[in-house]
């Protein structure tokens, strides 16, 4: 049985593993094959781990078992129990610990080799890159988690105009310490300083970013962790790490770009921060004295009951209020009454692209009732009542008409073409773009204020009583 | 060895671009979660460095933490993705009944 410890055999297992990753990811591109794709990738991971454990000369078995056991005990219940609405912050947390692992390994490499003494230059550079990016990802992800979990305020926290120079300074400190190590510095504090500076950079980068931009940031950090894993692979000469890390780096970059595009934001603008969430300043000037038409749950129920075609536009507010089951109940009741109901899903509705589909699928909304933006935009003209639940910027007609608006050019749902619109909203506060929504002042629009879940619940009760 | 690894790195990047750019919007969240699980491969780094003999108590503690982190990333990532996707699958089954 010596052949199982053979270097070539282990390398072959790695090749099988990353082939399975790629095959699995290909499966993830379609709804029919996605579940299988994920399982295939998981099998690939199991093979990669087994191959690593077969490496000749492995020891410290008890400690390895200990680490894996701790990880399993923490990870499995967390993944099992997390609510579907809390998924984005869970992904942030899982991403963060990955980055943290990379940084820790790089640190140990430094300590073990006495400051990379005698290591080839590329190993030093790759390890330092992994340490830096891994730390940024770890702390950045934790801040993102804190904001989404509402442990921290979701609004941007900045030091004003000094934010960019400060971030740059901290980044330069981290890089400078790295350069000293590359030039032959062996002192332990150099590496610790680099890790501390990179950690500070991670925190400083994510703090100024508003809660609504967080998905893009998580996606960006996901790509960063992938790249740091690939760098670690170069340093450790491990093919599986290089391939898997790089694939994640590439896919994460694409996903980040897609999300940013759908919001009509550029990635540099999001990272520059300070935009998402501080809407009061821009909004207050315009909505002060303009009147909106308020409605009651009873009126809304009557309007809905006598409609033929209803389109539901779910948004961020629905996700926050966890109203997906209540909405499903309401639309189920409407369907019993012979009302035809469709859901209009904006590409960035909710907290991540596709997040709204996941939430509504959880509440047993039939898959074919979920219409993507391009498929449903022409149907708003035929909609008797459009029910907007906690969506704001994605319904703002200013994106089509007002060149001066910050969201001009963003693809939106043509809610304003419907015969009537009911908007469920917590308050008149503008959305994350900080712009007032003309839709609310239209004569056809009425607003029902309150938490999305309780508003939907009230309408359902009124509907039952009809 | 470096040149070979760099070639693998670049090719893997292109594979990533090619495979991922075809994903429908609906599956972006599960995809992000799935790729997130895959970069849990850093677990391997922790295993190699610890298994091939790290010296010193602090080093060992750091590596155990790194392995625990990597395991959380892998196990949690795949489970969460499976849960999200499972809901789509059940829907399909109900429809076909």
HADDOCK unambig.tbl for C-alpha pairs under 7 A between the chains (distance, minus, plus):
assign (segid A and resid 26 and name CA) (segid B and resid 19 and name CA) 5.88 0.50 0.50
assign (segid A and resid 28 and name CA) (segid B and resid 31 and name CA) 6.48 0.50 0.50
assign (segid A and resid 29 and name CA) (segid B and resid 22 and name CA) 6.48 0.50 0.50
assign (segid A and resid 29 and name CA) (segid B and resid 23 and name CA) 4.44 0.50 0.50
assign (segid A and resid 29 and name CA) (segid B and resid 24 and name CA) 6.71 0.50 0.50
assign (segid A and resid 30 and name CA) (segid B and resid 23 and name CA) 6.96 0.50 0.50
assign (segid A and resid 34 and name CA) (segid B and resid 85 and name CA) 6.75 0.50 0.50
assign (segid A and resid 35 and name CA) (segid B and resid 82 and name CA) 6.29 0.50 0.50
assign (segid A and resid 35 and name CA) (segid B and resid 85 and name CA) 5.65 0.50 0.50
assign (segid A and resid 35 and name CA) (segid B and resid 86 and name CA) 6.62 0.50 0.50
assign (segid A and resid 38 and name CA) (segid B and resid 34 and name CA) 6.67 0.50 0.50
assign (segid A and resid 38 and name CA) (segid B and resid 78 and name CA) 6.93 0.50 0.50
assign (segid A and resid 38 and name CA) (segid B and resid 82 and name CA) 6.71 0.50 0.50
assign (segid A and resid 42 and name CA) (segid B and resid 78 and name CA) 6.54 0.50 0.50
assign (segid A and resid 49 and name CA) (segid B and resid 44 and name CA) 6.28 0.50 0.50
assign (segid A and resid 52 and name CA) (segid B and resid 44 and name CA) 6.46 0.50 0.50
assign (segid A and resid 52 and name CA) (segid B and resid 48 and name CA) 6.79 0.50 0.50
assign (segid A and resid 57 and name CA) (segid B and resid 52 and name CA) 6.12 0.50 0.50
assign (segid A and resid 58 and name CA) (segid B and resid 51 and name CA) 4.46 0.50 0.50
assign (segid A and resid 58 and name CA) (segid B and resid 52 and name CA) 5.08 0.50 0.50
assign (segid A and resid 59 and name CA) (segid B and resid 51 and name CA) 4.59 0.50 0.50
assign (segid A and resid 59 and name CA) (segid B and resid 52 and name CA) 6.16 0.50 0.50
assign (segid A and resid 59 and name CA) (segid B and resid 53 and name CA) 6.58 0.50 0.50
assign (segid A and resid 60 and name CA) (segid B and resid 50 and name CA) 6.71 0.50 0.50
assign (segid A and resid 60 and name CA) (segid B and resid 51 and name CA) 5.47 0.50 0.50
assign (segid A and resid 63 and name CA) (segid B and resid 64 and name CA) 6.40 0.50 0.50
assign (segid A and resid 64 and name CA) (segid B and resid 47 and name CA) 6.81 0.50 0.50
assign (segid A and resid 64 and name CA) (segid B and resid 64 and name CA) 6.73 0.50 0.50
assign (segid A and resid 67 and name CA) (segid B and resid 64 and name CA) 4.71 0.50 0.50
assign (segid A and resid 67 and name CA) (segid B and resid 65 and name CA) 6.40 0.50 0.50
assign (segid A and resid 67 and name CA) (segid B and resid 67 and name CA) 5.14 0.50 0.50
assign (segid A and resid 67 and name CA) (segid B and resid 68 and name CA) 4.49 0.50 0.50
assign (segid A and resid 68 and name CA) (segid B and resid 67 and name CA) 6.17 0.50 0.50
assign (segid A and resid 68 and name CA) (segid B and resid 68 and name CA) 5.37 0.50 0.50
assign (segid A and resid 68 and name CA) (segid B and resid 71 and name CA) 5.82 0.50 0.50
assign (segid A and resid 70 and name CA) (segid B and resid 68 and name CA) 5.58 0.50 0.50
assign (segid A and resid 71 and name CA) (segid B and resid 68 and name CA) 4.04 0.50 0.50
assign (segid A and resid 71 and name CA) (segid B and resid 69 and name CA) 6.11 0.50 0.50
assign (segid A and resid 71 and name CA) (segid B and resid 71 and name CA) 4.80 0.50 0.50
assign (segid A and resid 71 and name CA) (segid B and resid 72 and name CA) 4.67 0.50 0.50
assign (segid A and resid 72 and name CA) (segid B and resid 71 and name CA) 6.34 0.50 0.50
assign (segid A and resid 72 and name CA) (segid B and resid 72 and name CA) 6.17 0.50 0.50
assign (segid A and resid 72 and name CA) (segid B and resid 75 and name CA) 6.75 0.50 0.50
assign (segid A and resid 74 and name CA) (segid B and resid 72 and name CA) 6.68 0.50 0.50
assign (segid A and resid 75 and name CA) (segid B and resid 72 and name CA) 4.47 0.50 0.50
assign (segid A and resid 75 and name CA) (segid B and resid 75 and name CA) 6.19 0.50 0.50
assign (segid A and resid 75 and name CA) (segid B and resid 76 and name CA) 4.82 0.50 0.50
assign (segid A and resid 76 and name CA) (segid B and resid 75 and name CA) 6.46 0.50 0.50
assign (segid A and resid 76 and name CA) (segid B and resid 76 and name CA) 5.63 0.50 0.50
assign (segid A and resid 79 and name CA) (segid B and resid 76 and name CA) 5.08 0.50 0.50
assign (segid A and resid 79 and name CA) (segid B and resid 79 and name CA) 6.01 0.50 0.50
assign (segid A and resid 79 and name CA) (segid B and resid 80 and name CA) 5.21 0.50 0.50
assign (segid A and resid 91 and name CA) (segid B and resid 33 and name CA) 6.02 0.50 0.50
assign (segid A and resid 94 and name CA) (segid B and resid 72 and name CA) 6.71 0.50 0.50
assign (segid A and resid 94 and name CA) (segid B and resid 73 and name CA) 4.83 0.50 0.50
assign (segid A and resid 94 and name CA) (segid B and resid 76 and name CA) 6.94 0.50 0.50
assign (segid A and resid 94 and name CA) (segid B and resid 77 and name CA) 6.57 0.50 0.50
assign (segid A and resid 95 and name CA) (segid B and resid 36 and name CA) 5.98 0.50 0.50
assign (segid A and resid 95 and name CA) (segid B and resid 73 and name CA) 6.62 0.50 0.50
assign (segid A and resid 97 and name CA) (segid B and resid 69 and name CA) 5.03 0.50 0.50
assign (segid A and resid 97 and name CA) (segid B and resid 70 and name CA) 6.76 0.50 0.50
assign (segid A and resid 97 and name CA) (segid B and resid 73 and name CA) 6.38 0.50 0.50
assign (segid A and resid 98 and name CA) (segid B and resid 39 and name CA) 6.99 0.50 0.50
assign (segid A and resid 98 and name CA) (segid B and resid 40 and name CA) 5.69 0.50 0.50
assign (segid A and resid 98 and name CA) (segid B and resid 42 and name CA) 6.81 0.50 0.50
assign (segid A and resid 98 and name CA) (segid B and resid 69 and name CA) 6.12 0.50 0.50
assign (segid A and resid 98 and name CA) (segid B and resid 70 and name CA) 5.49 0.50 0.50
assign (segid A and resid 98 and name CA) (segid B and resid 73 and name CA) 5.67 0.50 0.50
assign (segid A and resid 101 and name CA) (segid B and resid 42 and name CA) 6.85 0.50 0.50
assign (segid A and resid 101 and name CA) (segid B and resid 66 and name CA) 4.21 0.50 0.50
assign (segid A and resid 101 and name CA) (segid B and resid 67 and name CA) 6.94 0.50 0.50
assign (segid A and resid 101 and name CA) (segid B and resid 69 and name CA) 5.66 0.50 0.50
assign (segid A and resid 101 and name CA) (segid B and resid 70 and name CA) 5.97 0.50 0.50
assign (segid A and resid 102 and name CA) (segid B and resid 42 and name CA) 6.31 0.50 0.50
assign (segid A and resid 104 and name CA) (segid B and resid 62 and name CA) 6.26 0.50 0.50
assign (segid A and resid 104 and name CA) (segid B and resid 63 and name CA) 6.93 0.50 0.50
assign (segid A and resid 104 and name CA) (segid B and resid 66 and name CA) 6.01 0.50 0.50
assign (segid A and resid 105 and name CA) (segid B and resid 46 and name CA) 6.12 0.50 0.50
assign (segid A and resid 105 and name CA) (segid B and resid 63 and name CA) 6.48 0.50 0.50
assign (segid A and resid 105 and name CA) (segid B and resid 66 and name CA) 6.63 0.50 0.50
assign (segid A and resid 108 and name CA) (segid B and resid 59 and name CA) 5.65 0.50 0.50
assign (segid A and resid 112 and name CA) (segid B and resid 54 and name CA) 6.73 0.50 0.50
assign (segid A and resid 112 and name CA) (segid B and resid 55 and name CA) 6.87 0.50 0.50
assign (segid A and resid 222 and name CA) (segid B and resid 36 and name CA) 6.29 0.50 0.50
assign (segid A and resid 226 and name CA) (segid B and resid 39 and name CA) 5.45 0.50 0.50
assign (segid A and resid 229 and name CA) (segid B and resid 39 and name CA) 6.69 0.50 0.50
assign (segid A and resid 229 and name CA) (segid B and resid 42 and name CA) 5.81 0.50 0.50
assign (segid A and resid 234 and name CA) (segid B and resid 5 and name CA) 6.63 0.50 0.50
assign (segid A and resid 241 and name CA) (segid B and resid 41 and name CA) 6.09 0.50 0.50
assign (segid A and resid 241 and name CA) (segid B and resid 42 and name CA) 6.64 0.50 0.50
assign (segid A and resid 242 and name CA) (segid B and resid 9 and name CA) 5.92 0.50 0.50
assign (segid A and resid 243 and name CA) (segid B and resid 8 and name CA) 6.85 0.50 0.50
assign (segid A and resid 243 and name CA) (segid B and resid 9 and name CA) 6.16 0.50 0.50
assign (segid A and resid 243 and name CA) (segid B and resid 12 and name CA) 5.30 0.50 0.50
assign (segid A and resid 244 and name CA) (segid B and resid 38 and name CA) 6.43 0.50 0.50
assign (segid A and resid 244 and name CA) (segid B and resid 39 and name CA) 6.28 0.50 0.50
assign (segid A and resid 245 and name CA) (segid B and resid 39 and name CA) 5.49 0.50 0.50
assign (segid A and resid 246 and name CA) (segid B and resid 9 and name CA) 6.32 0.50 0.50
assign (segid A and resid 246 and name CA) (segid B and resid 12 and name CA) 5.82 0.50 0.50
assign (segid A and resid 246 and name CA) (segid B and resid 13 and name CA) 5.32 0.50 0.50
assign (segid A and resid 247 and name CA) (segid B and resid 12 and name CA) 5.66 0.50 0.50
assign (segid A and resid 247 and name CA) (segid B and resid 13 and name CA) 5.40 0.50 0.50
assign (segid A and resid 247 and name CA) (segid B and resid 15 and name CA) 6.78 0.50 0.50
assign (segid A and resid 247 and name CA) (segid B and resid 16 and name CA) 4.29 0.50 0.50
assign (segid A and resid 248 and name CA) (segid B and resid 16 and name CA) 6.88 0.50 0.50
assign (segid A and resid 248 and name CA) (segid B and resid 35 and name CA) 5.54 0.50 0.50
assign (segid A and resid 248 and name CA) (segid B and resid 39 and name CA) 6.49 0.50 0.50
assign (segid A and resid 250 and name CA) (segid B and resid 13 and name CA) 5.44 0.50 0.50
assign (segid A and resid 250 and name CA) (segid B and resid 16 and name CA) 5.20 0.50 0.50
assign (segid A and resid 250 and name CA) (segid B and resid 17 and name CA) 5.61 0.50 0.50
assign (segid A and resid 251 and name CA) (segid B and resid 16 and name CA) 5.42 0.50 0.50
assign (segid A and resid 251 and name CA) (segid B and resid 17 and name CA) 5.86 0.50 0.50
assign (segid A and resid 251 and name CA) (segid B and resid 20 and name CA) 5.67 0.50 0.50
assign (segid A and resid 254 and name CA) (segid B and resid 21 and name CA) 6.99 0.50 0.50
assign (segid A and resid 347 and name CA) (segid B and resid 25 and name CA) 6.53 0.50 0.50
assign (segid A and resid 352 and name CA) (segid B and resid 29 and name CA) 6.27 0.50 0.50
assign (segid A and resid 353 and name CA) (segid B and resid 25 and name CA) 6.02 0.50 0.50
assign (segid A and resid 353 and name CA) (segid B and resid 26 and name CA) 6.71 0.50 0.50
assign (segid A and resid 353 and name CA) (segid B and resid 28 and name CA) 5.67 0.50 0.50
assign (segid A and resid 353 and name CA) (segid B and resid 29 and name CA) 6.11 0.50 0.50
assign (segid A and resid 354 and name CA) (segid B and resid 25 and name CA) 5.68 0.50 0.50
assign (segid A and resid 354 and name CA) (segid B and resid 26 and name CA) 4.06 0.50 0.50
assign (segid A and resid 354 and name CA) (segid B and resid 27 and name CA) 5.70 0.50 0.50
assign (segid A and resid 354 and name CA) (segid B and resid 28 and name CA) 5.49 0.50 0.50
assign (segid A and resid 354 and name CA) (segid B and resid 29 and name CA) 5.46 0.50 0.50
assign (segid A and resid 355 and name CA) (segid B and resid 29 and name CA) 5.88 0.50 0.50
assign (segid A and resid 357 and name CA) (segid B and resid 26 and name CA) 6.28 0.50 0.50
assign (segid A and resid 358 and name CA) (segid B and resid 84 and name CA) 6.57 0.50 0.50
assign (segid A and resid 361 and name CA) (segid B and resid 87 and name CA) 6.10 0.50 0.50
assign (segid A and resid 361 and name CA) (segid B and resid 88 and name CA) 6.50 0.50 0.50
assign (segid A and resid 362 and name CA) (segid B and resid 87 and name CA) 6.06 0.50 0.50
assign (segid A and resid 366 and name CA) (segid B and resid 91 and name CA) 6.80 0.50 0.50
assign (segid A and resid 367 and name CA) (segid B and resid 91 and name CA) 6.74 0.50 0.50
